[in-house]
Amino acid sequence: MQATEIYRADIEALPGVLRTLLEAELSAGNEIVEVGHSFPAPPAGACFRLAQPLRTRARKSGDGIDYHDRDCPGYSGEITDAKRFYFLLEPPHAPPGQGSGGDAPGVFRPSAAPSPEQADVVLFRRFEASMVMNFEKWHDGIGYDLGAVRGMSPQGRRAVGELLIARGLRDWRDVEALACCDSPEARAALEAAMDGASHEIRNAVAAHASHLVSNSMRTASLVRGLDGADFFGGLSQTLDQVAVFHPPPVVDALLRGTLDRAGDVAVHFAAMLCYIHGCAPEPFDFEQRPFFFQFDAVQAADRQRAFAELCRKISIDPAPYLGGVKQTVPAAVPPEYTVEVDHRGEMLTYCEPNRSAHVTCTFGGAPCIVSSTLSSWHYPLGRRSEKMDDEERKTILARIAGYCRTHYRMGNLSFEE
């Protein structure tokens, strides 16, 4: 049976402009090597792999046809239309120095399946097959075949990256695979995604290509997510990142969100604020659910009262966020703290109700605080630690010194690095 009869149903499904071109190619002596229903076509479309490059028209776009020379291990020319459901694919270019018989110069015509030496071709097709999504892969969170990408040569990985970029980053699987390619083009595309892509894609870049994301880029992305993402559009992944990375602009966005965002979102923002300030052992403390659910109040006044209580818990002044609205709960004041002195261990321990930090202090002569030894915050409730920024370090060192001079009569206390 001829190939045209085997693939008759697929040929008849082709858009008119592609069907006309395919029929012209077959009449000119070109052949169909195989028909598939995987990348670059969606499952509802089809790819026709040709034995030879186009014979009946110039290899360029025009007349309703989009032509792209991909230079991939699996194929070279990609011929499609604006909808990109059906494709005619030319054979891959010949390896450097390899002849191609009577074909056009620089084009390799495979007579059958790729030879074992063409590992990139085999791996590329394996990767293509893994991109076909089904319910099981979607439900179980199964990504593309990264093992195939890692097994390719740099040229093969670059080809995979070009395909992913041309296709567009649609979800975390595309980002994960593009990060695995690690070509200059892949890195540039991932960096660009941090500026203009969706919340889900930005979160995926931060997770799978964190080495390309600066702290300022990550902060800006998280603030955008907290301000606008929903739970089915990247907010859950945003909160996962906030639990471990929460500079002041992120905390500010959480505070604003507890007042301004929908009730179900505000509930989770309040829980996260309690966690990052050491007032809860996990990002959503179920024992404090009755308090968090107050942020799902219908009346604005009820939510404002809950907000003021939250600020009291975490030692934040609510006034800048409430716009001067008076509350029955007192505004937050600077946290109560003490400093414990360990002369034998030459240690000063700064203690707030839910966290502590320590610093070395020598007592051989006049007491001297070694400021560079100030530790990170320790949160006993969550059994975790958190770094201080430079301004916070200065504030805590000043508090330690002031407390020691007032309560322990260390008037001659000094500092050294």
N, C-alpha and C positions, 0 to 999 in steps of 0.2 A: 504494500500500500504506500502511495506517495505521501510525503510529509504534508502536502497541502490538504490531503484528505484526512490525515490524522488530526491535524490542527484546525479543521474546517470551522468548528464552532468558535474557536478563539479568533480566527481570522474575520469571521462575520461580525464579531463584537467590536472590531476595531472602529475608531472614528473614521469618517470618510477619507480625510486627508492622509491618514496613515495607511489605511487599507489600499488606497490608490497607489501610494508609494511602494508598499510591499509587493503588490501584484506586478508593478513595473520592474522591481528588482528580480523577482522570480522569472519573469519573461526574459530578462537580460542575462540569466544564467546564475544569479545568486541563489543561495540555498538557506533554508531554516535549519539551524543546528539543533535547537531545542526551544521549547516554550515553557516559561515558568510563571509562577504567581507569587513572587517574592520581590524583595527590594531590587531595583528602585521603585517598582510598581507596588501599589497596595494590594491586599488579597483579592479585592474586587476587580482588579485589572489584570494585565499580563505583560510579560517581557518576551520579545521574539529575538533570540540570538542569531545573528546572521553569520554565514560562513566567510563572507568577504565584506570589505567596506563598500559604501554606496557606489553604485555604478551609473545611476540614471539621473542624478542631480548633484549640484555642488554641495559640499559638506559645510553648510552654513545655514543660519536661520532665515526664514522668509516663507511667504505663501501659507501661513498658518502652521508652520513647523518650527519647533524650537530645537536647535542643534547645539550640543555641548561636547567638546572633546575632553573627556574626563581623565584619560591616561591611567586607567585603573588596572589592577592585575586581572580582573575578570572580563573587562571589556574596555573599549576606547570611546568611540562615538556613541552618544546618547541622543536618540531622535524621538521626540514626543510632541504633544500639543499643549495648549494652555492648561488643560485640566490635569495633566500628568497622571493619568490612570493607565495608559498603554504606552509601551516603549518598543522601538526597534533598536537593537544594540549591535554595534560593530565589534569585530574581534579585537582583542588587545593588541597593542603595538608590539613589534618584535623586540626582544632583548637586544642591547647594543651589539653590533657585529654579526647578528644572525640574519641570514638571508630569508626571503619570503617567496621564492619561486616567481610566478607570474603576477603576483599581487602588486599593489601600489607600493612604492618604496617606503620602508619603515613600518609596514603593517605585517603582523604575524597571523597566518591563517591556520587555526587548529583543525586538524582532520578528525579528531575525536576528543575524548576527555583529556584534561591536562596530564602531562607526563609527571612522574614522581619528582623530577628535578624542579618542577615549577611549584615549589611549596607555597609561594605567595598566592598563586591562583587557587589552589585547593583551600587554603585558609581563608581567603577572601570570600569564596562561595560559602564556606561554613559559617562565616560571620553573617553574610547576607541571610542565610536560612534562619539564624537566631533572631533576626530582626522582625520576623513574622510574629505578630502578637496574637495570643489566644486568651481565653478566659483564665486558664490555669496560671499562665505567666503573669497576667495582670493581677489576679487575686493573691498569688503567693509572692509577689514582688521579685520576680526573676528577671535579671538583667540580660543584656546581650552576651555573646560568647567572647569574653575578654581574653580567654586563653588563646583563641585564634589570633586576636590582635597582637598579643605579646609574642606570639611565635613568628610574626612577620618580620621582614627586613624593614629598615627605616623607610624605604620607598613604599612598601606595602602599607605600613601604618599611615603614611602621609596620604595615600590613596583613600583609605578608610576615612580619614579626617575630612578630605575634600567631599566625600559623599555625604557625611553627616552634616557638614556645613551647608551644602547645597540643599539638602532635605529640610534643614531647619531644626533647631533644638526644641523638641516637643515635650519631653519629660526628663526625669532624672537618668533614665537609661542612656539617652543620647549624650548627656553631659558626662556620665561616667565613662562611656566609651571614648568620647572625644578627649577626655583627660588622659586616658590610657594611650592614645595615639602620640601625645606629647611632641607634636611637630610645631614649628613656628606659627603656622596658620591656625593650628588647633588652640595654641595658647592665646593668640590674638583674639580668636572668636570667643573664648571663655572669658577673657577680660572684658570684652565688649558687652557680653551678656550681663555682667554685673551692673551695667549702667542703664540698659534699656529693656531687659527681658522681664518676664513675669516674676511674681514672688516665688513660685515653685522653682523656676530655673535658677534664680539667684541663690536660693537656698541650696540647690544641688551643686552649684559651682563652689560655694563656700565649703560644702561637705567633701566633694571629690577632687577639688583643685585648690585646697586652702593655701598652698604655697604661692598662688597667683593673686591672692586677695589680701590687701593690706588691712590693718585695723580700721583705718578711716573708711575704706570701701565697705568693710563688713558692718561697721556701725551705721553708715548711711543706708545700707540695704535693710538692716534690721528695723531701723526707725520707719522706713517706708512700709515694711511688712506690718509692723504694729499699728501704723496709722490706717492701713487700708485693706490688709488681707483678711480673708474669712477662713473658717475651719476646713472648707473644701477647696481652698485656693492658696495654700501655703502657710496658714497661720500656725498650725500645729508644729510644722518644722521650724518656723521662726521662734516659737516659744522654746523648743528644744535647744536652740542655739543660745537664746537669752539666758537659760539656766546656767550656762558656763561662761558667758561673755556678756557683761552688762555694764559698759562704761556709762557715765552720767547722762549722755543724750538718750540712751536706751531706757534708763530708769525714768527720765522725764517723759518719754513717750508712754511708758506703762502708767504713770500717774495721770497723764492727760486722758488716756484711754479708759481708766476706771470711771471717769466722769462723763466722757463724751461718746464712747462706743456702745454698741448694743449690749443688752444685759448679759447674754451668755458669754460674750467676749470679756466684759468688765469683770465677771466672776473669776475668770482664769487670770486676768491681769492682777487682781487683788491677791490671789493665791501666790502668784509668782513674786510679787513684791515682798510678801511675808517670807518667802523662801530665801531670796537673795539678801534680805536684811537679817537673816539668822533667827527669824521668829517661827519657822516651820522646818521640819526635817526633810521635806520633799517638795517639789514644785507645786503639787496640789495635795495639801494635808487634809485628809478626809475628816479628821477630828475637828477641824475648823470650818467644815462645810456650812453650818448654820450662819456663821458670820459672813463667809464669802457670798452666799446667796442673797444677802442684803443688797448686793450691787445689781441684782436683777429687779430692783424695785421699779414700780410704774411711776411713782411720783419723784420728781427731781429732788425735792427736799429730803426724801428718805435716803436717796443715794448720797447726797451731800453729807448727811449725818454719818453714814457708814464710812465715807471717805475720810472725814475728820477723825473718826475712831481708828481707821487704818493708819493715818499719819501719826497718831499718838503712839501706836504700837511700834512703828518703824522709825520714830524720831525724825519726822519730816514736818516742816512748817506747811500747813495746808493753805495758808492765805493766798500765795501767788496763784494757786489753781482754782480757788473758790471765788476769786474776784471780789473780796471784801464781804462775802456773805457771812453773817455771824452764825456760829454753831454753839450748841450746848456743850460739846466736848471741848475742853481747853486745847488751844494750839500747842503744838509740840515745842519742847524746850530742848536745849542741848542735852545729850544723854548724861545720866549720872555715871560717874566713874570713880574708881579708886586706883591706887598704885601700891602694889605689894613689894617689899624690899627683902631680898635674900642676900645678906652680907657674905655668907660663906660661899654661895654659888656665884656671887658678883652678878646678880640679875635683878632687873626691875620689871615687874609684870603689870601692864596696864589692863584694867578690867572694866568692861561695860556689862550690862545685865545679860547680853546674849553673845558676847564675843570677847576675845582678849588678844593681846600681843605682848611680846617681851623684847627687852634690849639689854645688852651687856653694860654694866656700870662697874668700874674699878674703884676699890676702896683702900688702896695702898697708902694714899696720902689724902689729898682733897678728892672727893668723889668726882668721877668723870664718866659721862655717858659716851659710849662709842656709837655714834648715830648710825653708822653704816651697818650695824648688826640688828637694827630694828626688824623684827620678823613680820611675816604676813599675818593677816587676821586668822584666828582660829575660832570656828563655830562649833562648840561642843554638841549642840542639839542635832546638827546635821552631820557631824563628824567630817567636816571639810575645812579647807583653808582658802583664802582669797588674798591676792596681792593688793597692796596699797599703791595709789598713784603718788607722785612727788608732792603735791599739795597736801594730801592727807598725811603723808609721813611728817611733814613740817608741823602740821597741827597737832598730831599725837605726841611728837617729841616735845613740843612746847607745853602741852598739858602735863606730861610726865614730869618735866622739870619744875613747872609751877607747883604741882602737887607736892613734890618732894621738898621744895624750899619752904612751903607753907606748913606741911604736916610733919616733916621729919627734920626740920631745922637744918637743911642742907643749903645754907646761904652761899657757900663757896662752890656750889655745883657748877661744873663746866662741861663742855662738849669737845669731842675730837672725832675725826672721821675714822 
